[in-house]
Amino acid sequence: MTIRPTGAAAGGELGELLRYWRGTRGKSQIELSLDTGVSQRHLSFIESGRSAPGRQTLMNIAQGLEVPFRERNRLLLAAGFAPIYDEDAWNAGAMKSVNAALERVLRQHEPFPAVVMDRYWNVSMTNASTPRFFGTFVDLEAWPKPRNLLQLMFDPAGLRPFIAHWDRTAKSLIQRVHRESVGHVTDERTRDLLATLRAYPEAGDALRQDDTAMAEPTLPMVPLGFVKDGRVLNYFSMVTTVGAPQTIATQELRIECMYPADEQTDVLHRALMAGAMKP
């Protein structure tokens, strides 16, 4: 499990978890009561351990607090119920229709890179252009699967030497980790990932720079630039998630598609993929 509030007394894990999520969402018991239809008195009794909620009541509370599916299972276990959200892997049989759609999206994005990742930026699927593109900078075979895209970018032995405007890019990527966390919560594994990234050489210095370094006056987004043969290829990403997910895997996966941020990059990228880009 991922969320581990401190100070939970024996038998009081459910109350501790609910207080944690209320604090995370910045909601009082009265506000949560208005959102869920569960009385403030009942909420108080549940949090103090004086009352045990029914499963539907607990799920109504979880919905009101926007608790991610993975952590809802922990709430259920703490209350004495069996988990109800499937934890099958992304490539399980039940995901067949979703995976077919993912493969279709990836193919349609050629000749630009597109990947499917989990909530921790571990790559599970790619289109053909992704390894071809990144393989022009590093030997991907030296990176065991599943490859973590952020570690590949931050590692000096990976893509880091080829990324333009490193200070700006590092800060932008770290902000994305926080912003795109499932349920907007930085869980234990995400914190471990962030610690790993900050431990790479130069990463810490980049993240201590003033936020004004993020400014990009000519574009509506912060581009990700790769230096190839003395020229910078600028890209931006669009992220797609599954609408109305019903399992943990579908809630946590996302498709990230890279697009050229300018016309010159579009031309250079197509030439690179065709093997015709000249220094």
C-alpha positions, -999 to 999 in steps of 0.1 A, spaced: 0 0 0 12 35 -7 -3 60 19 11 56 53 0 82 78 20 83 110 7 78 145 -21 53 137 -31 35 169 -39 -2 169 -74 -6 155 -76 31 146 -62 29 110 -95 38 93 -100 69 114 -64 79 108 -67 74 71 -99 94 68 -83 123 88 -53 121 65 -75 124 34 -96 152 49 -64 171 57 -50 164 22 -82 178 6 -85 206 31 -120 197 41 -136 200 75 -161 173 87 -189 197 80 -178 203 44 -174 166 39 -208 160 53 -223 185 28 -205 168 -1 -214 132 9 -248 134 27 -232 116 57 -239 135 89 -211 154 106 -218 134 138 -215 101 120 -183 112 103 -169 122 137 -179 88 152 -162 69 123 -130 89 126 -129 83 164 -136 46 161 -170 49 179 -189 38 148 -182 14 119 -194 26 85 -211 4 60 -192 -3 28 -214 20 7 -211 48 32 -173 44 33 -172 45 -5 -194 77 -5 -169 93 18 -140 82 -4 -157 96 -34 -162 129 -16 -125 130 -8 -115 120 -43 -94 91 -29 -77 71 -57 -88 35 -63 -56 20 -49 -60 39 -16 -98 31 -15 -88 -5 -12 -68 3 19 -98 21 34 -119 -10 28 -94 -33 44 -90 -10 74 -128 -11 78 -129 -49 76 -142 -52 40 -126 -69 10 -110 -47 -16 -133 -40 -46 -109 -24 -71 -91 -48 -94 -53 -46 -91 -46 -67 -122 -16 -55 -143 -21 -33 -173 -16 -62 -196 -41 -85 -179 -69 -102 -199 -95 -78 -187 -75 -49 -202 -77 -64 -237 -100 -38 -252 -82 -9 -235 -48 -22 -247 -61 -25 -283 -72 12 -281 -38 21 -267 -20 4 -295 -42 22 -320 -34 56 -305 3 48 -304 4 37 -341 -16 68 -352 10 91 -336 39 80 -359 64 93 -367 65 111 -333 72 93 -300 43 82 -279 44 60 -247 20 45 -222 32 49 -186 20 40 -151 17 66 -123 54 64 -116 66 71 -152 75 34 -159 70 28 -196 48 -2 -205 41 4 -242 56 25 -270 51 31 -307 79 23 -331 92 58 -333 99 61 -295 129 37 -293 141 49 -327 141 85 -315 157 80 -281 180 55 -296 197 82 -316 209 97 -283 215 66 -260 219 29 -262 185 19 -249 196 -18 -245 217 -6 -216 184 3 -197 165 -26 -183 127 -27 -187 104 -13 -176 123 19 -183 115 49 -162 113 79 -184 122 104 -158 153 85 -147 163 82 -183 161 120 -186 178 129 -153 207 104 -155 239 118 -169 245 84 -185 211 88 -202 194 117 -220 206 144 -196 236 156 -217 213 160 -248 185 181 -231 186 218 -238 179 244 -210 184 217 -184 176 239 -153 142 249 -168 135 214 -179 144 197 -146 121 220 -127 93 216 -152 95 178 -150 95 178 -112 64 201 -112 47 177 -136 53 148 -112 34 166 -85 7 180 -108 0 146 -125 1 124 -94 -30 102 -93 -55 120 -70 -30 149 -68 -13 131 -40 24 125 -37 25 90 -23 54 71 -8 66 56 -41 64 90 -58 84 106 -30 110 78 -35 111 86 -72 115 123 -65 144 116 -41 161 95 -68 158 123 -93 171 149 -69 201 127 -62 214 129 -97 243 153 -103 231 188 -111 195 180 -105 195 196 -70 211 228 -82 186 231 -111 156 227 -87 169 254 -64 169 280 -92 144 309 -91 110 301 -106 114 329 -131 137 306 -150 106 288 -161 94 318 -181 89 311 -218 76 343 -235 71 330 -270 53 296 -264 22 287 -243 40 257 -228 75 248 -216 91 229 -245 114 199 -240 144 204 -262 169 178 -274 202 188 -289 211 167 -320 241 175 -342 243 211 -328 206 219 -333 177 219 -308 146 199 -315 117 213 -294 87 192 -284 58 194 -260 36 167 -246 -1 160 -245 -13 135 -219 -43 113 -223 -60 93 -196 -89 67 -196 -123 83 -190 -144 68 -162 -119 42 -151 -131 12 -131 -99 -5 -122 -66 6 -106 -47 0 -138 -70 21 -160 -70 49 -135 -32 50 -132 -21 47 -168 -16 76 -192 -6 81 -228 21 107 -234 24 119 -270 53 142 -281 46 169 -307 70 193 -325 68 227 -308 78 245 -340 80 240 -378 117 236 -378 115 207 -353 88 190 -374 110 191 -405 142 180 -386 123 152 -367 109 137 -399 144 138 -415 159 122 -384 133 94 -385 141 89 -422 178 87 -414 184 118 -436 192 145 -410 225 161 -418 248 178 -392 
